Amino acid sequence: MKYDFDEIIERRGTDAYKYVYLKDVCGRDDVLPMWVADMDFATPPFVMRTLQKRLEQRIMGYTCSTTEYRQSIVDWCRSHYQWEIKPEYINYVPGVVAGIYLAIQTFTEKGDKILIQDPVYHPFRFVPEGSDRVVKWNHLVRTESSFEMDFDALREDVKGCKMMILCNPHNPAGICWSRDTLQKVAQICAEEGVLVVSDEIHCDMVLGGHQHIPFATVSEEAGRISITLQAPSKTFNMPGIVCSQAVVLNPLLREKYFSYIENSDMDLGNVFCYSCAAACYTDEGNEWREQMLDYVQGNIDLLADGLENATDKIKVIRPQASFLVLLDCRNLLAQLAGESTGEEAQEKLVRFLADKCGVGFNSGSMFGPGGVGYMRANLGCPRSVVKQSLEQIVAGLATL
């Protein structure tokens, strides 16, 4: 089946988060909303059929995890990542961020240090801080094309930490961390007795021949010290259904973590999540996924090539995974900032892109100190929207 990703679906007036909070984020509500990380593509037909079938049961009662649900995850991990797991390694969690929160509550105490690597997905900071833990920054290093880890700094920064939250693939830079990188992280964390919680929600959206490597697979010690969090929600554009899973190999970690989830009454998914996840982890789901990724790659190429040909003020960091794209706007920020620095300068960048270019992106500063001078764009949208955003950015830059 050939799917139509060019279709424009009107989302205003549907309680869509990206429109309801557009003015709060971008300062105005008449810009192209290319920020929050859900796609504007129609949720796949196999998900919609599954929803309809479940509605026909007519009772929306408490619903349990099913054998089909767990086995679909086992089969998907085997076929896509050559990762052999067992159904008992899997537990439902009500969202990846919730899974991180539950891990923090299970394995750390108030005042404990938790390491994160900026620029990085903002709940990595907000959830520990909101739980009275101390965030320890480990800064990623900008390279010509993207970012990399500084292992000497990591060895020092991780000392005294109880947990590291790893983003694999990385959000917002779209990095598929190499096996060598992940092995070094595992070795360092194992030596320091640090638990690694690996957010792998973007694992099924690898682009351009790149490869996702689950952290838990790179070594025996990686499997022993880690919790892996996955979800079909981003890939198949159904985050509103709220369905994620934790995979834990170490039986001691698994017993403690899964028991906490159960005792917190967090293991009961909504009536749709299990059957919808199982519908995604199929051959039909894979066909939709591959077509969607090809389309997103075209969107990335359109924006990256267009900006490269038009300006040196904004550079696209081409992602290896995901429909989210990090824009290096440091040259533009330097021109706009004047005497301003830090968050004040960043706000001038946000305002310029909204007021002069008519585009609403996520401000890079939300991703930590290393995000200043950057913006995150969501390209999970029809090609016409990307084309319009490119034209408006180029026109806005011409006013400088």
C-alpha positions, 0 to 999 in steps of 0.5 A, spaced: 500 500 500 502 507 498 500 511 503 499 519 502 503 523 507 502 530 503 495 530 506 493 536 510 489 534 516 486 540 520 488 540 527 486 546 530 480 546 534 481 538 536 485 540 542 491 538 539 497 540 544 501 543 538 496 549 537 493 550 544 500 551 546 503 555 540 502 562 543 505 560 549 511 557 546 512 561 540 509 568 542 504 568 537 499 563 534 499 565 527 506 561 525 507 554 522 507 550 528 513 545 527 515 544 535 512 539 539 514 532 537 508 529 534 507 528 526 501 531 522 501 525 518 494 521 519 495 515 524 496 509 520 490 505 518 491 499 522 491 503 528 485 506 526 482 499 525 484 496 531 481 502 535 474 501 532 475 493 533 476 495 541 470 500 541 466 494 538 467 491 545 462 496 548 466 496 555 472 500 557 474 496 563 480 495 566 485 492 561 491 487 562 497 486 558 496 480 553 501 475 550 500 478 543 502 484 546 509 482 549 510 477 543 510 482 538 515 486 542 519 480 542 519 479 535 520 486 533 526 486 537 529 480 534 527 482 527 530 489 527 535 489 532 537 482 533 536 482 540 533 476 543 529 478 549 523 474 553 516 476 554 518 476 562 523 482 561 517 486 558 513 491 562 508 496 560 509 503 562 505 509 561 510 513 557 517 513 556 518 519 561 513 516 566 518 510 565 524 515 567 520 517 573 518 510 576 526 508 575 528 514 579 523 513 584 525 506 584 533 506 584 535 513 587 533 517 593 532 525 594 539 528 593 542 523 589 545 525 583 543 523 576 547 525 570 544 527 563 548 529 557 546 536 554 543 538 549 538 533 551 530 532 551 528 537 557 524 532 561 531 528 563 532 535 567 525 536 569 523 529 572 529 529 576 529 536 579 522 535 580 523 529 584 528 533 588 534 529 585 541 533 583 542 534 575 549 533 573 551 535 566 555 532 562 556 536 556 556 533 549 562 536 544 560 539 537 563 536 531 563 539 524 557 534 523 553 533 529 555 532 537 560 526 540 561 524 547 567 527 551 569 520 555 574 523 559 569 528 562 564 523 562 569 519 567 569 525 572 562 527 571 559 520 573 563 520 579 558 520 585 552 519 581 547 514 582 544 514 575 545 516 568 539 517 563 542 516 556 538 518 549 539 513 544 538 515 539 539 522 541 534 527 541 534 533 539 541 531 535 538 525 532 545 521 533 545 513 533 550 512 538 555 507 535 557 500 538 564 503 541 561 509 544 555 505 548 561 500 550 565 505 553 559 508 556 557 501 559 564 500 562 565 507 565 558 506 568 559 499 571 566 501 574 562 507 578 556 503 580 551 507 576 544 505 573 543 507 566 536 508 563 536 508 556 531 512 552 530 509 546 523 511 543 526 514 537 529 507 535 525 505 530 526 511 526 533 510 523 534 514 517 539 513 511 542 506 512 544 508 519 543 503 525 540 503 532 544 499 537 540 497 543 544 499 549 543 493 553 546 489 547 553 492 547 556 488 552 554 483 558 555 489 563 551 494 559 545 488 560 546 488 567 546 495 569 541 498 564 533 499 563 531 500 556 525 504 555 521 503 548 515 505 545 511 505 538 508 512 539 512 516 536 514 512 530 506 510 528 504 517 531 499 515 536 502 518 543 495 520 545 494 512 546 500 512 551 503 506 550 511 504 552 515 499 555 520 497 559 525 492 557 530 489 563 535 483 563 538 483 570 533 479 574 534 483 580 533 490 577 527 487 573 524 485 580 525 491 584 523 496 578 517 492 575 514 491 583 514 498 584 510 499 577 505 494 579 505 497 587 504 504 584 498 501 580 502 504 573 502 497 570 495 497 567 495 500 560 489 504 557 484 499 553 487 501 547 494 501 548 496 493 548 492 491 541 495 498 538 502 496 539 501 489 537 498 492 530 504 496 529 509 491 530 507 487 524 509 487 517 504 492 515 506 496 520 513 496 518 511 497 511 508 504 513 514 505 517 519 505 511 514 509 507 514 514 512 521 515 514 523 515 506 518 521 506 521 524 512 528 524 509 525 528 503 523 533 508 530 533 511 534 534 505 529 539 502 530 544 508 538 542 509 539 543 502 535 549 501 538 553 507 545 551 505 544 554 498 541 560 501 545 562 508 550 561 512 546 563 518 542 557 519 545 550 519 541 543 519 544 538 523 542 532 519 539 527 523 541 519 523 534 518 526 527 521 527 523 526 524 526 532 529 532 536 526 536 540 530 538 547 527 545 550 528 543 558 529 549 560 532 551 565 527 544 568 526 544 568 534 551 572 534 548 577 529 541 578 533 544 578 540 547 585 540 549 586 548 545 580 550 547 573 552 544 567 554 537 566 555 536 573 553 539 572 547 536 566 545 529 569 546 531 574 540 532 568 536 526 565 538 522 572 536 526 573 530 524 566 527 516 567 529 516 574 528 520 575 521 520 568 519 513 565 521 515 559 524 515 556 531 520 551 533 522 549 540 528 553 543 534 550 544 535 553 551 530 548 553 535 542 552 540 545 557 546 549 557 549 546 550 542 548 547 543 555 546 544 558 539 540 552 537 532 550 535 529 544 534 524 543 528 519 538 527 519 535 520 514 530 521 509 534 516 507 534 509 512 536 504 508 543 502 509 545 510 517 544 509 517 548 503 513 554 506 517 554 512 524 554 508 521 560 503 519 564 510 526 563 513 529 565 507 525 571 506 526 573 514 533 572 513 533 577 507 530 583 512 537 583 516 
